[in-house]
């Protein structure tokens, strides 16, 4: 097994429970880490035999465009879609961070992290 990480994907989204959050939007950071058997591509040097991180990035960007009240919801959509579309992925961890959340204090970000393994 090996890991592929796509880190610090910066996107603008309209997620949150407050009316202002969905109207104005804010900045988000998304990190995706996948586990897969990378032994074959590490020997063959063929793109077709490994995890396409361009595909991962596309999933994140597309799912972040769909407004959600909770970061948990958008995280799960990214996670489920990654497992569905990238068959060689055995486990995926998705972290979605809201930059400068409106919580009445000086907080850099709030992050939700979800992990799921492929079921046999």
N, CA, C and O atoms as a GROMACS GRO file, in nm:
protein
  480
    1UNK      N    1   0.084  -0.119   0.000
    1UNK     CA    2   0.000   0.000   0.000
    1UNK      C    3   0.088   0.125   0.000
    1UNK      O    4   0.201   0.124   0.049
    2UNK      N    5   0.034   0.230  -0.056
    2UNK     CA    6   0.102   0.359  -0.056
    2UNK      C    7  -0.001   0.468  -0.039
    2UNK      O    8  -0.121   0.442  -0.034
    3UNK      N    9   0.047   0.591  -0.031
    3UNK     CA   10  -0.042   0.706  -0.016
    3UNK      C   11  -0.018   0.807  -0.125
    3UNK      O   12   0.095   0.826  -0.171
    4UNK      N   13  -0.125   0.872  -0.166
    4UNK     CA   14  -0.118   0.989  -0.253
    4UNK      C   15  -0.193   1.098  -0.179
    4UNK      O   16  -0.307   1.080  -0.137
    5UNK      N   17  -0.127   1.213  -0.164
    5UNK     CA   18  -0.190   1.326  -0.095
    5UNK      C   19  -0.202   1.443  -0.191
    5UNK      O   20  -0.107   1.479  -0.261
    6UNK      N   21  -0.319   1.502  -0.193
    6UNK     CA   22  -0.340   1.628  -0.265
    6UNK      C   23  -0.375   1.727  -0.156
    6UNK      O   24  -0.483   1.721  -0.097
    7UNK      N   25  -0.283   1.819  -0.130
    7UNK     CA   26  -0.294   1.905  -0.012
    7UNK      C   27  -0.312   2.053  -0.048
    7UNK      O   28  -0.262   2.102  -0.149
    8UNK      N   29  -0.384   2.120   0.040
    8UNK     CA   30  -0.404   2.264   0.032
    8UNK      C   31  -0.470   2.307  -0.099
    8UNK      O   32  -0.427   2.401  -0.166
    9UNK      N   33  -0.577   2.235  -0.134
    9UNK     CA   34  -0.659   2.276  -0.248
    9UNK      C   35  -0.739   2.397  -0.200
    9UNK      O   36  -0.821   2.384  -0.108
   10UNK      N   37  -0.717   2.511  -0.259
   10UNK     CA   38  -0.784   2.634  -0.215
   10UNK      C   39  -0.903   2.663  -0.306
   10UNK      O   40  -0.890   2.675  -0.427
   11UNK      N   41  -1.019   2.673  -0.241
   11UNK     CA   42  -1.142   2.698  -0.316
   11UNK      C   43  -1.227   2.800  -0.242
   11UNK      O   44  -1.212   2.820  -0.121
   12UNK      N   45  -1.316   2.864  -0.315
   12UNK     CA   46  -1.413   2.956  -0.256
   12UNK      C   47  -1.547   2.886  -0.260
   12UNK      O   48  -1.586   2.832  -0.364
   13UNK      N   49  -1.619   2.885  -0.148
   13UNK     CA   50  -1.746   2.814  -0.142
   13UNK      C   51  -1.850   2.890  -0.063
   13UNK      O   52  -1.821   2.992   0.000
   14UNK      N   53  -1.970   2.838  -0.067
   14UNK     CA   54  -2.084   2.901   0.001
   14UNK      C   55  -2.148   2.801   0.097
   14UNK      O   56  -2.263   2.762   0.081
   15UNK      N   57  -2.071   2.761   0.198
   15UNK     CA   58  -2.117   2.664   0.295
   15UNK      C   59  -2.138   2.732   0.431
   15UNK      O   60  -2.067   2.827   0.465
   16UNK      N   61  -2.235   2.682   0.505
   16UNK     CA   62  -2.257   2.733   0.640
   16UNK      C   63  -2.404   2.739   0.674
   16UNK      O   64  -2.491   2.728   0.587
   17UNK      N   65  -2.430   2.756   0.801
   17UNK     CA   66  -2.567   2.764   0.851
   17UNK      C   67  -2.622   2.906   0.851
   17UNK      O   68  -2.743   2.927   0.851
   18UNK      N   69  -2.532   3.003   0.852
   18UNK     CA   70  -2.575   3.142   0.853
   18UNK      C   71  -2.608   3.190   0.712
   18UNK      O   72  -2.541   3.153   0.616
   19UNK      N   73  -2.711   3.272   0.702
   19UNK     CA   74  -2.754   3.325   0.572
   19UNK      C   75  -2.640   3.399   0.502
   19UNK      O   76  -2.622   3.388   0.380
   20UNK      N   77  -2.562   3.474   0.580
   20UNK     CA   78  -2.451   3.551   0.524
   20UNK      C   79  -2.343   3.461   0.464
   20UNK      O   80  -2.283   3.494   0.362
   21UNK      N   81  -2.320   3.346   0.529
   21UNK     CA   82  -2.217   3.253   0.481
   21UNK      C   83  -2.251   3.200   0.342
   21UNK      O   84  -2.165   3.190   0.255
   22UNK      N   85  -2.378   3.165   0.322
   22UNK     CA   86  -2.416   3.109   0.193
   22UNK      C   87  -2.429   3.218   0.086
   22UNK      O   88  -2.411   3.191  -0.032
   23UNK      N   89  -2.460   3.341   0.128
   23UNK     CA   90  -2.472   3.451   0.032
   23UNK      C   91  -2.336   3.504  -0.010
   23UNK      O   92  -2.309   3.520  -0.130
   24UNK      N   93  -2.250   3.532   0.087
   24UNK     CA   94  -2.119   3.593   0.060
   24UNK      C   95  -2.014   3.489   0.024
   24UNK      O   96  -1.934   3.510  -0.067
   25UNK      N   97  -2.016   3.376   0.095
   25UNK     CA   98  -1.916   3.272   0.074
   25UNK      C   99  -1.788   3.302   0.151
   25UNK      O  100  -1.774   3.407   0.212
   26UNK      N  101  -1.696   3.207   0.147
   26UNK     CA  102  -1.567   3.225   0.213
   26UNK      C  103  -1.465   3.129   0.154
   26UNK      O  104  -1.495   3.048   0.066
   27UNK      N  105  -1.342   3.141   0.204
   27UNK     CA  106  -1.232   3.059   0.154
   27UNK      C  107  -1.225   2.928   0.231
   27UNK      O  108  -1.252   2.922   0.351
   28UNK      N  109  -1.188   2.823   0.159
   28UNK     CA  110  -1.175   2.690   0.217
   28UNK      C  111  -1.044   2.627   0.173
   28UNK      O  112  -0.988   2.661   0.069
   29UNK      N  113  -0.997   2.536   0.255
   29UNK     CA  114  -0.881   2.453   0.223
   29UNK      C  115  -0.927   2.308   0.231
   29UNK      O  116  -0.993   2.268   0.327
   30UNK      N  117  -0.893   2.230   0.128
   30UNK     CA  118  -0.929   2.089   0.127
   30UNK      C  119  -0.803   2.007   0.107
   30UNK      O  120  -0.720   2.037   0.022
   31UNK      N  121  -0.790   1.901   0.188
   31UNK     CA  122  -0.679   1.806   0.176
   31UNK      C  123  -0.740   1.667   0.156
   31UNK      O  124  -0.834   1.629   0.225
   32UNK      N  125  -0.684   1.592   0.062
   32UNK     CA  126  -0.731   1.456   0.036
   32UNK      C  127  -0.609   1.364   0.041
   32UNK      O  128  -0.508   1.389  -0.024
   33UNK      N  129  -0.622   1.258   0.120
   33UNK     CA  130  -0.517   1.157   0.128
   33UNK      C  131  -0.580   1.022   0.096
   33UNK      O  132  -0.680   0.984   0.157
   34UNK      N  133  -0.522   0.952   0.003
   34UNK     CA  134  -0.577   0.821  -0.034
   34UNK      C  135  -0.471   0.713  -0.013
   34UNK      O  136  -0.350   0.738  -0.021
   35UNK      N  137  -0.520   0.593   0.014
   35UNK     CA  138  -0.433   0.476   0.022
   35UNK      C  139  -0.472   0.381  -0.090
   35UNK      O  140  -0.590   0.356  -0.115
   36UNK      N  141  -0.371   0.330  -0.157
   36UNK     CA  142  -0.393   0.238  -0.268
   36UNK      C  143  -0.269   0.152  -0.287
   36UNK      O  144  -0.162   0.185  -0.236
   37UNK      N  145  -0.283   0.044  -0.359
   37UNK     CA  146  -0.168  -0.040  -0.393
   37UNK      C  147  -0.092   0.032  -0.505
   37UNK      O  148  -0.137   0.034  -0.620
   38UNK      N  149   0.020   0.087  -0.471
   38UNK     CA  150   0.100   0.162  -0.569
   38UNK      C  151   0.222   0.083  -0.618
   38UNK      O  152   0.311   0.138  -0.681
   39UNK      N  153   0.224  -0.046  -0.589
   39UNK     CA  154   0.340  -0.128  -0.629
   39UNK      C  155   0.353  -0.139  -0.781
   39UNK      O  156   0.464  -0.130  -0.834
   40UNK      N  157   0.242  -0.157  -0.851
   40UNK     CA  158   0.246  -0.172  -0.997
   40UNK      C  159   0.293  -0.044  -1.066
   40UNK      O  160   0.386  -0.049  -1.147
   41UNK      N  161   0.232   0.074  -1.036
   41UNK     CA  162   0.280   0.195  -1.104
   41UNK      C  163   0.420   0.237  -1.062
   41UNK      O  164   0.490   0.305  -1.138
   42UNK      N  165   0.462   0.198  -0.943
   42UNK     CA  166   0.598   0.235  -0.902
   42UNK      C  167   0.703   0.161  -0.984
   42UNK      O  168   0.817   0.206  -0.994
   43UNK      N  169   0.665   0.049  -1.043
   43UNK     CA  170   0.756  -0.025  -1.131
   43UNK      C  171   0.736   0.008  -1.278
   43UNK      O  172   0.832   0.014  -1.355
   44UNK      N  173   0.610   0.028  -1.318
   44UNK     CA  174   0.579   0.046  -1.461
   44UNK      C  175   0.599   0.189  -1.510
   44UNK      O  176   0.628   0.212  -1.628
   45UNK      N  177   0.585   0.286  -1.420
   45UNK     CA  178   0.595   0.428  -1.456
   45UNK      C  179   0.484   0.469  -1.553
   45UNK      O  180   0.504   0.555  -1.639
   46UNK      N  181   0.364   0.405  -1.540
   46UNK     CA  182   0.250   0.434  -1.626
   46UNK      C  183   0.143   0.509  -1.549
   46UNK      O  184   0.098   0.463  -1.444
   47UNK      N  185   0.102   0.623  -1.599
   47UNK     CA  186  -0.003   0.704  -1.538
   47UNK      C  187  -0.134   0.627  -1.527
   47UNK      O  188  -0.208   0.643  -1.430
   48UNK      N  189  -0.162   0.544  -1.626
   48UNK     CA  190  -0.288   0.469  -1.628
   48UNK      C  191  -0.300   0.368  -1.514
   48UNK      O  192  -0.408   0.315  -1.490
   49UNK      N  193  -0.191   0.340  -1.445
   49UNK     CA  194  -0.192   0.239  -1.339
   49UNK      C  195  -0.188   0.299  -1.199
   49UNK      O  196  -0.175   0.226  -1.101
   50UNK      N  197  -0.200   0.429  -1.190
   50UNK     CA  198  -0.193   0.492  -1.058
   50UNK      C  199  -0.316   0.578  -1.034
   50UNK      O  200  -0.407   0.583  -1.116
   51UNK      N  201  -0.318   0.645  -0.921
   51UNK     CA  202  -0.428   0.732  -0.884
   51UNK      C  203  -0.408   0.867  -0.954
   51UNK      O  204  -0.302   0.928  -0.942
   52UNK      N  205  -0.508   0.911  -1.025
   52UNK     CA  206  -0.502   1.036  -1.099
   52UNK      C  207  -0.537   1.152  -1.006
   52UNK      O  208  -0.654   1.174  -0.974
   53UNK      N  209  -0.436   1.226  -0.962
   53UNK     CA  210  -0.463   1.334  -0.868
   53UNK      C  211  -0.530   1.454  -0.933
   53UNK      O  212  -0.586   1.539  -0.864
   54UNK      N  213  -0.526   1.462  -1.066
   54UNK     CA  214  -0.604   1.564  -1.136
   54UNK      C  215  -0.754   1.533  -1.119
   54UNK      O  216  -0.835   1.624  -1.103
   55UNK      N  217  -0.788   1.406  -1.121
   55UNK     CA  218  -0.926   1.363  -1.100
   55UNK      C  219  -0.971   1.397  -0.957
   55UNK      O  220  -1.082   1.443  -0.937
   56UNK      N  221  -0.884   1.374  -0.860
   56UNK     CA  222  -0.915   1.408  -0.721
   56UNK      C  223  -0.942   1.558  -0.709
   56UNK      O  224  -1.040   1.599  -0.646
   57UNK      N  225  -0.857   1.638  -0.769
   57UNK     CA  226  -0.874   1.783  -0.764
   57UNK      C  227  -1.008   1.824  -0.826
   57UNK      O  228  -1.078   1.909  -0.772
   58UNK      N  229  -1.042   1.764  -0.938
   58UNK     CA  230  -1.169   1.795  -1.005
   58UNK      C  231  -1.289   1.761  -0.916
   58UNK      O  232  -1.385   1.839  -0.909
   59UNK      N  233  -1.284   1.646  -0.849
   59UNK     CA  234  -1.392   1.608  -0.757
   59UNK      C  235  -1.409   1.713  -0.649
   59UNK      O  236  -1.521   1.755  -0.620
   60UNK      N  237  -1.299   1.755  -0.589
   60UNK     CA  238  -1.304   1.855  -0.481
   60UNK      C  239  -1.365   1.984  -0.532
   60UNK      O  240  -1.457   2.038  -0.470
   61UNK      N  241  -1.316   2.036  -0.642
   61UNK     CA  242  -1.364   2.164  -0.696
   61UNK      C  243  -1.514   2.156  -0.728
   61UNK      O  244  -1.590   2.247  -0.695
   62UNK      N  245  -1.557   2.047  -0.790
   62UNK     CA  246  -1.699   2.033  -0.826
   62UNK      C  247  -1.788   2.020  -0.703
   62UNK      O  248  -1.895   2.081  -0.698
   63UNK      N  249  -1.747   1.942  -0.605
   63UNK     CA  250  -1.829   1.924  -0.485
   63UNK      C  251  -1.831   2.048  -0.396
   63UNK      O  252  -1.930   2.074  -0.328
   64UNK      N  253  -1.724   2.124  -0.397
   64UNK     CA  254  -1.720   2.247  -0.317
   64UNK      C  255  -1.810   2.355  -0.376
   64UNK      O  256  -1.843   2.452  -0.308
   65UNK      N  257  -1.850   2.341  -0.502
   65UNK     CA  258  -1.942   2.437  -0.564
   65UNK      C  259  -2.086   2.416  -0.517
   65UNK      O  260  -2.169   2.506  -0.531
   66UNK      N  261  -2.116   2.299  -0.461
   66UNK     CA  262  -2.252   2.268  -0.415
   66UNK      C  263  -2.265   2.310  -0.268
   66UNK      O  264  -2.199   2.252  -0.182
   67UNK      N  265  -2.348   2.412  -0.238
   67UNK     CA  266  -2.359   2.461  -0.101
   67UNK      C  267  -2.409   2.354  -0.003
   67UNK      O  268  -2.500   2.277  -0.034
   68UNK      N  269  -2.349   2.353   0.115
   68UNK     CA  270  -2.390   2.266   0.225
   68UNK      C  271  -2.393   2.348   0.353
   68UNK      O  272  -2.317   2.444   0.367
   69UNK      N  273  -2.478   2.310   0.444
   69UNK     CA  274  -2.480   2.377   0.574
   69UNK      C  275  -2.359   2.336   0.657
   69UNK      O  276  -2.302   2.418   0.729
   70UNK      N  277  -2.321   2.208   0.646
   70UNK     CA  278  -2.214   2.154   0.731
   70UNK      C  279  -2.093   2.110   0.650
   70UNK      O  280  -2.106   2.057   0.539
   71UNK      N  281  -1.975   2.132   0.707
   71UNK     CA  282  -1.852   2.084   0.644
   71UNK      C  283  -1.852   1.932   0.638
   71UNK      O  284  -1.794   1.873   0.546
   72UNK      N  285  -1.915   1.868   0.735
   72UNK     CA  286  -1.925   1.723   0.736
   72UNK      C  287  -1.994   1.671   0.609
   72UNK      O  288  -1.955   1.568   0.553
   73UNK      N  289  -2.096   1.742   0.566
   73UNK     CA  290  -2.173   1.700   0.448
   73UNK      C  291  -2.090   1.710   0.321
   73UNK      O  292  -2.087   1.616   0.241
   74UNK      N  293  -2.025   1.821   0.300
   74UNK     CA  294  -1.943   1.837   0.180
   74UNK      C  295  -1.824   1.742   0.184
   74UNK      O  296  -1.783   1.690   0.080
   75UNK      N  297  -1.766   1.718   0.302
   75UNK     CA  298  -1.655   1.624   0.316
   75UNK      C  299  -1.698   1.483   0.275
   75UNK      O  300  -1.625   1.414   0.204
   76UNK      N  301  -1.817   1.442   0.320
   76UNK     CA  302  -1.866   1.308   0.287
   76UNK      C  303  -1.894   1.294   0.138
   76UNK      O  304  -1.869   1.188   0.080
   77UNK      N  305  -1.945   1.398   0.076
   77UNK     CA  306  -1.968   1.392  -0.070
   77UNK      C  307  -1.836   1.370  -0.145
   77UNK      O  308  -1.831   1.289  -0.238
   78UNK      N  309  -1.732   1.442  -0.105
   78UNK     CA  310  -1.601   1.426  -0.169
   78UNK      C  311  -1.549   1.285  -0.146
   78UNK      O  312  -1.499   1.221  -0.238
   79UNK      N  313  -1.561   1.237  -0.024
   79UNK     CA  314  -1.513   1.104   0.013
   79UNK      C  315  -1.584   0.995  -0.068
   79UNK      O  316  -1.519   0.909  -0.127
   80UNK      N  317  -1.716   0.998  -0.070
   80UNK     CA  318  -1.795   0.896  -0.141
   80UNK      C  319  -1.768   0.898  -0.291
   80UNK      O  320  -1.754   0.793  -0.355
   81UNK      N  321  -1.759   1.018  -0.346
   81UNK     CA  322  -1.735   1.027  -0.491
   81UNK      C  323  -1.596   0.977  -0.527
   81UNK      O  324  -1.578   0.914  -0.632
   82UNK      N  325  -1.497   1.003  -0.443
   82UNK     CA  326  -1.361   0.954  -0.467
   82UNK      C  327  -1.359   0.802  -0.470
   82UNK      O  328  -1.299   0.741  -0.559
   83UNK      N  329  -1.425   0.739  -0.372
   83UNK     CA  330  -1.431   0.593  -0.369
   83UNK      C  331  -1.507   0.537  -0.489
   83UNK      O  332  -1.471   0.431  -0.542
   84UNK      N  333  -1.611   0.606  -0.531
   84UNK     CA  334  -1.693   0.559  -0.644
   84UNK      C  335  -1.617   0.569  -0.777
   84UNK      O  336  -1.622   0.477  -0.858
   85UNK      N  337  -1.548   0.680  -0.799
   85UNK     CA  338  -1.487   0.708  -0.929
   85UNK      C  339  -1.345   0.656  -0.946
   85UNK      O  340  -1.300   0.636  -1.058
   86UNK      N  341  -1.274   0.635  -0.836
   86UNK     CA  342  -1.135   0.589  -0.844
   86UNK      C  343  -1.126   0.451  -0.780
   86UNK      O  344  -1.104   0.438  -0.659
   87UNK      N  345  -1.143   0.348  -0.861
   87UNK     CA  346  -1.157   0.211  -0.812
   87UNK      C  347  -1.035   0.158  -0.738
   87UNK      O  348  -1.050   0.070  -0.652
   88UNK      N  349  -0.917   0.206  -0.767
   88UNK     CA  350  -0.800   0.151  -0.699
   88UNK      C  351  -0.781   0.209  -0.558
   88UNK      O  352  -0.698   0.159  -0.482
   89UNK      N  353  -0.856   0.312  -0.523
   89UNK     CA  354  -0.847   0.372  -0.389
   89UNK      C  355  -0.908   0.276  -0.287
   89UNK      O  356  -1.022   0.233  -0.302
   90UNK      N  357  -0.831   0.243  -0.184
   90UNK     CA  358  -0.879   0.153  -0.079
   90UNK      C  359  -0.926   0.230   0.045
   90UNK      O  360  -1.012   0.183   0.119
   91UNK      N  361  -0.869   0.346   0.067
   91UNK     CA  362  -0.908   0.429   0.182
   91UNK      C  363  -0.887   0.574   0.144
   91UNK      O  364  -0.791   0.608   0.075
   92UNK      N  365  -0.976   0.660   0.190
   92UNK     CA  366  -0.964   0.803   0.161
   92UNK      C  367  -0.992   0.882   0.288
   92UNK      O  368  -1.084   0.851   0.364
   93UNK      N  369  -0.912   0.985   0.309
   93UNK     CA  370  -0.933   1.080   0.418
   93UNK      C  371  -0.949   1.218   0.356
   93UNK      O  372  -0.866   1.261   0.276
   94UNK      N  373  -1.056   1.286   0.392
   94UNK     CA  374  -1.086   1.419   0.340
   94UNK      C  375  -1.091   1.517   0.457
   94UNK      O  376  -1.161   1.494   0.556
   95UNK      N  377  -1.016   1.626   0.445
   95UNK     CA  378  -1.019   1.733   0.544
   95UNK      C  379  -1.068   1.860   0.474
   95UNK      O  380  -1.010   1.903   0.374
   96UNK      N  381  -1.174   1.919   0.528
   96UNK     CA  382  -1.225   2.045   0.475
   96UNK      C  383  -1.214   2.149   0.585
   96UNK      O  384  -1.266   2.131   0.695
   97UNK      N  385  -1.144   2.259   0.554
   97UNK     CA  386  -1.121   2.366   0.652
   97UNK      C  387  -1.185   2.495   0.605
   97UNK      O  388  -1.166   2.538   0.491
   98UNK      N  389  -1.260   2.557   0.694
   98UNK     CA  390  -1.315   2.690   0.667
   98UNK      C  391  -1.216   2.791   0.724
   98UNK      O  392  -1.187   2.791   0.844
   99UNK      N  393  -1.164   2.877   0.637
   99UNK     CA  394  -1.068   2.979   0.678
   99UNK      C  395  -1.143   3.096   0.741
   99UNK      O  396  -1.245   3.141   0.688
  100UNK      N  397  -1.093   3.145   0.853
  100UNK     CA  398  -1.156   3.257   0.925
  100UNK      C  399  -1.306   3.236   0.949
  100UNK      O  400  -1.388   3.315   0.902
  101UNK      N  401  -1.343   3.131   1.022
  101UNK     CA  402  -1.485   3.104   1.045
  101UNK      C  403  -1.550   3.212   1.131
  101UNK      O  404  -1.484   3.271   1.217
  102UNK      N  405  -1.678   3.239   1.108
  102UNK     CA  406  -1.747   3.344   1.184
  102UNK      C  407  -1.794   3.293   1.321
  102UNK      O  408  -1.913   3.270   1.343
  103UNK      N  409  -1.698   3.276   1.413
  103UNK     CA  410  -1.735   3.223   1.545
  103UNK      C  411  -1.709   3.321   1.658
  103UNK      O  412  -1.708   3.284   1.775
  104UNK      N  413  -1.689   3.446   1.623
  104UNK     CA  414  -1.673   3.549   1.727
  104UNK      C  415  -1.540   3.545   1.799
  104UNK      O  416  -1.533   3.584   1.915
  105UNK      N  417  -1.436   3.500   1.735
  105UNK     CA  418  -1.303   3.496   1.795
  105UNK      C  419  -1.197   3.492   1.687
  105UNK      O  420  -1.228   3.478   1.569
  106UNK      N  421  -1.072   3.504   1.730
  106UNK     CA  422  -0.960   3.501   1.637
  106UNK      C  423  -0.920   3.356   1.615
  106UNK      O  424  -0.837   3.302   1.688
  107UNK      N  425  -0.979   3.292   1.512
  107UNK     CA  426  -0.954   3.152   1.480
  107UNK      C  427  -0.911   3.142   1.334
  107UNK      O  428  -0.980   3.192   1.245
  108UNK      N  429  -0.798   3.080   1.312
  108UNK     CA  430  -0.747   3.067   1.175
  108UNK      C  431  -0.839   2.983   1.087
  108UNK      O  432  -0.872   3.023   0.976
  109UNK      N  433  -0.879   2.866   1.138
  109UNK     CA  434  -0.965   2.779   1.059
  109UNK      C  435  -1.030   2.674   1.148
  109UNK      O  436  -0.984   2.644   1.258
  110UNK      N  437  -1.139   2.619   1.096
  110UNK     CA  438  -1.207   2.506   1.158
  110UNK      C  439  -1.203   2.394   1.055
  110UNK      O  440  -1.233   2.416   0.938
  111UNK      N  441  -1.166   2.274   1.099
  111UNK     CA  442  -1.148   2.163   1.006
  111UNK      C  443  -1.230   2.041   1.047
  111UNK      O  444  -1.238   2.006   1.165
  112UNK      N  445  -1.291   1.978   0.947
  112UNK     CA  446  -1.360   1.851   0.966
  112UNK      C  447  -1.281   1.746   0.888
  112UNK      O  448  -1.246   1.768   0.772
  113UNK      N  449  -1.254   1.632   0.952
  113UNK     CA  450  -1.179   1.524   0.888
  113UNK      C  451  -1.263   1.396   0.892
  113UNK      O  452  -1.308   1.353   0.998
  114UNK      N  453  -1.283   1.337   0.774
  114UNK     CA  454  -1.356   1.211   0.763
  114UNK      C  455  -1.270   1.109   0.688
  114UNK      O  456  -1.198   1.144   0.595
  115UNK      N  457  -1.278   0.984   0.731
  115UNK     CA  458  -1.204   0.875   0.666
  115UNK      C  459  -1.298   0.757   0.643
  115UNK      O  460  -1.382   0.726   0.727
  116UNK      N  461  -1.281   0.693   0.528
  116UNK     CA  462  -1.360   0.574   0.500
  116UNK      C  463  -1.278   0.476   0.416
  116UNK      O  464  -1.201   0.516   0.329
  117UNK      N  465  -1.296   0.349   0.446
  117UNK     CA  466  -1.231   0.242   0.370
  117UNK      C  467  -1.331   0.182   0.272
  117UNK      O  468  -1.452   0.181   0.296
  118UNK      N  469  -1.278   0.134   0.161
  118UNK     CA  470  -1.362   0.066   0.063
  118UNK      C  471  -1.412  -0.063   0.126
  118UNK      O  472  -1.337  -0.135   0.192
  119UNK      N  473  -1.538  -0.090   0.103
  119UNK     CA  474  -1.598  -0.213   0.155
  119UNK      C  475  -1.586  -0.321   0.048
  119UNK      O  476  -1.605  -0.295  -0.071
  120UNK      N  477  -1.555  -0.439   0.090
  120UNK     CA  478  -1.537  -0.551  -0.005
  120UNK      C  479  -1.663  -0.591  -0.074
  120UNK      O  480  -1.662  -0.683  -0.156
   0.00000   0.00000   0.00000
